[in-house]
Amino acid sequence: MATSEKNLSYYDESQLPDASDMRIGLVVSEWNPEITEKLLEGARETLLRVGVKEENILVWKVPGSFELIYGARRMQENRFIDAIVAIGSIIRGETPHFDYVCQATSQGIKDLNVRGETPVIFCVLTDDNIQQARDRSGGKHGNKGVDCAVAAVKMAWLKQNS
């Protein structure tokens, strides 16, 4: 389903598992901070709303979306975290750099999920322009950070119960 057909901020809290003992990591790109800070805010507020304790939310900042892979891997290795949300924003420019960063970031996060024990949620916006990113980070399409926080809780439950 395309984002334009879904509100990224909608979820049914009654369908979520108990999150009171979950530990969730948020690895956040500092590139495009207007967008990534809103995604972080949406994720953090949602985690708190669904019962994750403040002290069980760990936030690490990395320079850009490409570095999310390393940050998430280090968090997988060195912390007792139940799920990780990798938060970034890649906006198309005038060169193929966009394609390379999008491809590497998505493949890297996929590899962490295939090889690691801790699920990593892909909360990286890959938009053609800044308006599309704004629309998906608290604008007319909701906030992808909310959507990914909910996914993190569901995947943390799966990790704990499988």
C-alpha positions as CSV (number, residue, x, y, z in Angstrom):
1,M,0.0,0.0,0.0
2,A,1.4,3.4,-1.0
3,T,1.9,6.0,1.8
4,S,-0.6,8.2,0.1
5,E,-3.3,5.6,0.9
6,K,-2.3,5.1,4.6
7,N,-2.0,7.4,7.6
8,L,1.4,6.5,9.0
9,S,0.4,7.6,12.5
10,Y,-2.6,5.3,12.8
11,Y,-2.4,2.1,14.9
12,D,-4.8,0.1,17.1
13,E,-3.2,0.1,20.6
14,S,-5.4,-2.8,21.7
15,Q,-3.6,-5.0,19.1
16,L,-0.2,-4.4,20.6
17,P,1.6,-6.6,23.1
18,D,2.5,-5.5,26.6
19,A,5.6,-3.2,26.1
20,S,6.3,-2.4,29.7
21,D,9.5,-4.5,29.9
22,M,10.7,-3.8,26.4
23,R,14.0,-2.0,25.6
24,I,14.0,-0.2,22.3
25,G,16.9,1.5,20.6
26,L,16.6,4.4,18.2
27,V,19.5,5.1,15.9
28,V,19.0,8.5,14.3
29,S,20.7,10.2,11.4
30,E,21.7,13.8,11.9
31,W,21.4,14.4,8.1
32,N,18.2,16.3,7.2
33,P,17.5,17.0,10.9
34,E,14.2,18.8,10.2
35,I,12.9,15.4,9.2
36,T,14.8,13.0,11.4
37,E,14.0,14.9,14.6
38,K,10.3,14.7,13.8
39,L,10.6,11.0,13.1
40,L,12.5,10.5,16.3
41,E,9.8,12.5,18.2
42,G,7.0,10.4,16.7
43,A,8.8,7.1,17.5
44,R,9.7,8.2,21.1
45,E,6.3,9.5,22.0
46,T,4.6,6.4,20.6
47,L,6.9,4.1,22.5
48,L,6.1,6.0,25.7
49,R,2.3,5.9,24.9
50,V,2.3,2.2,24.5
51,G,4.1,1.5,27.7
52,V,7.8,1.4,27.1
53,K,9.5,3.1,30.0
54,E,11.6,6.2,29.4
55,E,14.7,4.6,30.8
56,N,14.3,1.7,28.4
57,I,14.5,3.9,25.3
58,L,18.1,4.3,24.1
59,V,18.8,7.0,21.5
60,W,22.1,7.2,19.5
61,K,22.9,9.7,16.8
62,V,25.0,9.0,13.7
63,P,26.1,11.5,11.0
64,G,24.0,10.2,8.1
65,S,21.7,7.4,6.9
66,F,24.6,5.3,5.6
67,E,26.0,5.3,9.2
68,L,22.7,3.9,10.5
69,I,24.0,0.4,9.6
70,Y,27.1,0.7,11.9
71,G,25.1,2.3,14.7
72,A,22.4,-0.4,14.6
73,R,25.0,-3.1,14.5
74,R,26.9,-1.8,17.5
75,M,23.6,-1.5,19.3
76,Q,22.8,-5.1,18.4
77,E,26.2,-6.2,19.7
78,N,26.6,-4.2,22.9
79,R,23.2,-3.6,24.4
80,F,20.4,-5.7,25.8
81,I,17.9,-4.2,23.3
82,D,14.7,-6.0,22.1
83,A,14.3,-4.0,18.8
84,I,16.1,-1.1,17.0
85,V,14.5,1.6,14.9
86,A,16.9,3.0,12.3
87,I,15.7,6.6,11.5
88,G,16.9,8.5,8.5
89,S,15.9,10.7,5.6
90,I,17.4,10.6,2.1
91,I,16.2,13.2,-0.3
92,R,17.0,12.9,-4.0
93,G,19.5,15.4,-5.3
94,E,21.1,16.1,-8.7
95,T,23.5,13.2,-8.7
96,P,23.2,9.4,-8.4
97,H,24.4,9.6,-4.8
98,F,20.7,9.2,-3.7
99,D,20.5,5.8,-5.4
100,Y,23.7,4.6,-3.9
101,V,22.9,5.7,-0.3
102,C,19.3,4.3,-0.5
103,Q,20.5,1.0,-1.9
104,A,23.4,0.6,0.6
105,T,21.3,1.6,3.6
106,S,18.4,-0.6,2.8
107,Q,20.7,-3.6,2.0
108,G,22.7,-3.0,5.2
109,I,19.7,-2.9,7.4
110,K,18.3,-6.0,5.7
111,D,21.6,-7.7,6.4
112,L,21.4,-6.8,10.1
113,N,18.0,-8.5,10.2
114,V,19.1,-11.6,8.4
115,R,22.3,-12.0,10.5
116,G,21.5,-10.4,13.8
117,E,19.4,-11.5,16.8
118,T,17.8,-8.1,17.3
119,P,15.3,-6.8,14.7
120,V,16.1,-3.5,13.0
121,I,13.1,-1.5,11.7
122,F,13.7,0.5,8.5
123,C,12.5,4.0,9.3
124,V,14.4,5.7,6.5
125,L,12.4,8.0,4.3
126,T,13.6,8.0,0.6
127,D,11.8,10.9,-1.0
128,D,12.1,12.9,-4.2
129,N,11.9,16.2,-2.4
130,I,11.7,17.9,1.0
131,Q,7.9,18.2,0.8
132,Q,7.4,14.5,0.5
133,A,9.7,14.0,3.5
134,R,7.7,16.6,5.5
135,D,4.4,14.9,4.6
136,R,5.7,11.6,6.0
137,S,7.3,13.0,9.2
138,G,4.2,14.5,10.8
139,G,2.5,16.1,7.8
140,K,-0.5,15.1,5.7
141,H,0.5,11.4,5.6
142,G,1.2,11.1,9.3
143,N,4.6,10.2,10.9
144,K,6.6,7.2,9.8
145,G,8.3,7.3,13.2
146,V,5.0,6.3,14.8
147,D,4.5,3.4,12.3
148,C,8.0,2.1,12.9
149,A,7.8,2.4,16.7
150,V,4.7,0.1,16.5
151,A,6.6,-2.3,14.3
152,A,9.5,-2.3,16.8
153,V,7.1,-3.3,19.6
154,K,5.6,-6.1,17.5
155,M,9.1,-7.4,16.5
156,A,10.4,-7.1,20.1
157,W,7.5,-9.3,21.2
158,L,8.4,-11.8,18.4
159,K,12.0,-11.8,19.6
160,Q,11.0,-12.4,23.2
161,N,8.5,-15.1,22.4
162,S,10.1,-17.2,19.6
